[in-house]
Every structure is written in structure tokens, then in C-alpha cells.
Amino acid sequence: MPPKILVIVGPTASGKTRLAVELAHEWNGEVVSADSMQVYRRMDIGTAKPTAEEMDGIPHHMIDVADPGEDFSAARYVEMASACVDGILARGRLPIVAGGTGLYIDSLLSGRTFAAFSPDSPLRGELEAELARRGGAAMLEELARVDPETAARLHPNDHKRIVRALEVFRSTGRTISQHDRETRALPPRYDALTIGLTFRERADLWARIDRRGDPMARDGLEAEGRGLSSGLPRTCTAMQAIGYKEFVAAVDGQISWKEAEELVKLRSRQYAKRQLTWFRRREGTQWITWEKEPDFGTARRRSTEFIREAGLG
């Protein structure tokens, strides 16, 4: 039987970190972050990275594990996070995976493996040069001849995934679609009790996201963005994060600072919608629905019931 762990999911600003910390105190747990941007060092304010006070003495893993210039991937997350989870289990404690990056969470729980690749491999360079010469549409047509299933899901402008799919086929002789089917056939790596957090009214979530955005801007997101943008290419993964992309545009004079603040709020709300859509597909999730504001006392009691019934405690 796969080992049992606790997972807390939900949209941005829904209270995942606080509930994870409270349950970690109650159930001898440690938190494993599942946030694709909190992995980066020096990106604290824009990613709403938990402070030492918010962690409240609970060990947190998968935070500050990469430099902003690195191309951090789901494959690397699974490799590193599974080692964290296994270490927590070996210490006789409860792993609590908490975050809003659905792909990272699903890949970790399933034990999904990813076809090996190196971002600086000669083949990657050759494919990128070929893409620049031939264009996305032509490369997608080539992909459709060898992997029509993957090609049907991609747009000609999705250059990164087109190159990746062709790279996998040319280097292994197997398609990404085939690899994914084989991976899905494997038993899950962990038996997860999943708790989801949401709001009854979307307007209350939007208001909470907006309130988070205001102090973020005041507390130095502008300075944080300036510091990062001075030493990083605009195209790197970290600089595409909500909050940084908009403020870098303001640094470059493309938009005003006020426009940047409003864009951060808008894109955060759009991201929250996508997160909810993703997590609602997961069967068996125990949803806790907030009213105007989170009620962590009630959430802690309900979560305790779920944990006991699942045999985690």
C-alpha cells in the first residue's frame, strides 16, 4: 500500500499555508510546498512566500531551492519533493503537501516520471535553431506526423512544448503521449487525503486577492522586481510569474506602476479560476468552503475528523 499523506489545495490567497501549519502542530507534521514560484530564491513578496512567523516553527520544504535564472520543471519538483516526503515519513511524521500548482501536486502523488532531457543539450539547441528557421507551424506539422495526439493539444505558438515533444521523440524514439500513458498505468506513489479550500462567493475571494496585492506592492514588490530584472533575461521562467512580469513591464516603461498593480490583481484572479477548475477535477477532495472570511477553527476541527477517518493520525 502506498504511504498516506495529507494534501491541502485551493486557489491563491485561500489560506492553505495557515491551515497546513495549524494541522502540522496538531498532527506532528512538516509542510512540503507545492508552489512553482516559491521554489525560487529572492522572490519573496510577489510569491507570498511564508515568513518565519507564518511558518511558526514548522519545517517547510521546497522553498528557496533554486535560483531565479534556473528553468525549474515539474520533473525536478517531483524528484526533490518526493525525497522530502519520504524523509518526513522516515522520521515518523506526517507530510503535508500544501500549494496551488496542480501539475506539481498531481505529478508528485502519482509518482509520474518524465522523459529525461537537458535544457542545454545539443539536440535542444538544434531544435530551437530549426524552430527559428522554419517557424512553429512547420514544426507542429512535423510533430503531428510522429505524435498526432500531442500535436492536437498544441498551438503553433507553443514553441516550448513543440520543441520538447520533438526532442523526446528524436532522442528516445518514443512519443510523449506513449510515455504519459505508461506512467498513468502505474499505481500512485502516495495515498493522499486531499482537503480543498474555497469561498462560497467568488467576490470574497477576489477581495482577498486584492487585499493581498496592495500590501505586496507597498512592501517592496517594486524593489524586488527591479533587483531581479537587472540580472535576468526577461524570458526566463521566474520572470513570467504574476507580479514580476507586470512590474518588469513598468520598469521598462511599457506600462505605469498603477497599471502594473491592477494587472497583478486581474491576473491573480484569473489564475485562481484556473486553479479551482484544476482542483475540482480531483475525486475524493474534502472541500471546506469559507464564507466572508476563513474560519480556521472550524477548518481545523473538520480537517481533524477527515484525518482520523482516513487513518492518518
N, C-alpha and C positions, 0 to 999 in steps of 0.2 A: 504494500500500500504506500502511495506517495505521502510524504510528511505533510502535516497540516500547518497552515499559516493563516494569518489574518490579512486582509486587503481592504483598504479604505480608498474609495474613488469618489469622484464628483467634479464639478466644474471649478474653475478658478474662483477663489475667494469664498468657498463654501465651508471652510473650517476643518479641512482634512488634517492639517498638521496638529491643531489643538486637540482634536479628538484622539488622534494617534498617540500623542504624548500622555493624555489622561489615561488611556487604556494601557499604555506601556507601564505606567506606575502601578496600575491595578493588577496587571497580569504578568509582571516580570518580563517585559518586552523590550525590544530595541527596534528602532524605526529604520526602514530602508526607503529612501526617497525614490519616487518614480516620476521625475520631472526632467524633461530633456534639456532644460536650460540651467537648472540648478547644479548640474554636473560641472559647470564652468566656474573657474576661479575669477574673482574680481567682478562678478556680475551678481551683485547682492540685492540692490534696491529694485531694479527692474524685474527680477525673477521672484520677488517677495520671498527671498531665502530666509528660513527661520533664524532668528537671532539666538544667542546663547540663553537669553532669558526665556524665550519661547520654547527652546528645547528642554529647559527645566531639568537639566542633569541626565536626560535620557540620551544614550548614544544614538547618533544619526549617521547613516551610511549613504554613500553615493551622492555626496555633496562636496563640491570643490575637488573633483578628481581629474579634471582636465583643464588645459589652458585654452583660452578663447580661440586661439588660432587653429586648434585641432578640429578635425572633422569627426566628431563623436557620432557613433552609429548605434542602432538598435542591437546589432550583433555584439558590439563592445559592451553595451549596457548589460545584456544577458550574461555575458562571461563574468563581468565584475560583480553584478548584483547577486547572481546565483552563489558565488563564493561567499558573499556577505551573509545571505540567508542560511547557507549550510553552516557557516561558522556560528551564527546565533543559535541554530538548532543544536549544534555540538556542545554549546555552553549550557544547554538545558533551558534556554529562554525562548520566548515567543517572537518570531519575526512578524513585524507589522509593516507591510508594504503600503505606502501612502503616497498618492500623487495623481496627476491628471493626464499623463501621457499614456493613452490607451494602448498604443502599439508596444511600448516598453513593457507594460504590465502583462498583456496577453502573451507576448513572446517569452517573458520570464516564467509565467505559470505553466505554459505548455512545454517548456524545455526546448523551444524551437531553435534549430541550428540554422546558420546562414552560410551560403556558399562563400568560400574563402576568397578574399580579394585584398589588394593593396592599392590605396589611392595614388601611390607614386610608381606603380608598376609600368614597365614599358608598354604593355598592351593597353593600359588605361590611356597613356599619352597618345598612342597611335589612334585609338578610337576617338578621342577628343579632337585630334587634328583632322580626322576623317569627317567628323561631325561639322567642324568649322568649314570644311571644303564643300561638303555635299548638302548640308542642311538637315534639319530634324525630320522633315517629311520623307526624304530618301532613306534615312537610317531607320525610320519606323517601318517603311516598306520592307527593308531587308529583315528586320526583326519579325515581321508578320510571316515571312516565308519559313522561318525556323521555329517560331514560338507565337503562333497566332493568338493563343489565349492571353498571353501577357500583352501583346501588341494592341489587342482590342480594348484594354483598360487604359492605354496611354494616349496622351495628346502629343502631336508633333513638337510642341514647345517644351515637353517634359524631358529635356535633354539628359538630365542626370540619370533618370530611370532607364531611358533608352540605352544609354552607354553602359549602364550596369548590367542590363539584361543581355546585351550582346557580348559583354565581357565574360559573363558567366558561361554563355554557350561556347564561345570561342576557346575558352581556357579549360572547360570540363567536358564539352560535348553533350552536356545535359542542359535542359532549359530551367529557368527559374520556376516555371509552372510545375514541372516534374518534381523539382526539389521541394517545393511547398506541399505538394500532395503527399510525398513520402513523409515529410515532417508531421503533417496533420494526422497521419495514421498512427503515430507513436502515442503511448499513454502519457498523460500530463506529468510534469515533473513534481508539481506540488498540488495538494488538495486544499483549495482556498475557500475560506468563508469570506465572502465579499459584502461589505457594508457600503452603501451608496448614500451620498448626501446631496440634497437638492432643496429648492424652495418651492412652496406651493404656488406662489405668484412670481412670474419672471421679473416683474418690475422691482421686486425686493432684491433679487439677485443683481439686477442691473445697478440698483442704487448702491449696493455693497461694493460692486466692482468700481463704480465711480468714486466712492469714498476712498477706496484703496489707491486709486490713481492720483488723487490730489496730494496726499502726503508724500507719495513716491516722488512726484515732481519737486515738491518743496525740499525734500530731504536729500536731494543731490543726484537724482537720476540724470539731470543735465550734465553734471560734472563727471559722473560715472561714464556716460556715453561719450563725452569728449575724450576722456582718457583712453577708452578702448579704441575709438575711431582713429586716433592718431597713430596707432601701430598695427592696425589690422586691415586687411583688404575688405572692401565693402561686401564682397560676395561670399565671405566665409559664413558657415552655418550660424555661429554665435551672433553675428551682426544682423541676422534675419529675425531675431527674437522680437516679439512685441515689446515695445518700449524703446529698444535700442535702434531699430530700423527707422522709426519715426523721428527720434531725436537726432540721429545722424543726418537725416534729411534737413533738419533745422540747422545743424552745424554747417552743412554745406550751402545753406541759404536757399534751398529749394522750397521750403515752407516756413511759416512763422512758428515761434515756440508755442503760441496758443493753439495753432492748428495741429502741432505735434501732440499736445496734451489731449486734444479732442479725438485725434486719430487713435491714440493709445486706448482710450476708453471704448471707442467704437469697435476696434479690432479685438479687444479683450472680450467684449460681449459676443462678438461673432465666434470667437474661439470657444467660449463657454457653451454656445449652442452646439457646436460640433462635438465637444466633449460629452454633453448629455446624450446626443444621438449615438455616439460610440458605446457609452457605458450601458445604455438601456437595452442594448442587444444581448448583454450577458445574462444568461438564465441563472436563477437562484440568488440574485443580489437582494439583500435585505435593505430596502430603501428607508431612510429617515428623512422626513420632509419637514423642513423648517417653516415656521410662519414668518412674521415680520423679521425676526432676528433669531439666530441659532440659540437653542436651549440645550446646552451641553450636559446639564444634569440629567435631563430626560434621555438624551442620546447615550450617555454613559450607562444608564440603567438598562435601556433596551439592548445596547450592544453586549452587555454582560449576560443577558438572557440568551442572545444568539450564540455567544461563545460557549456558554455552558451546555446548551442543547447540542452544539456541534462537537462537543467533547474536546475542545481546545484547552480548557482550563483544568 
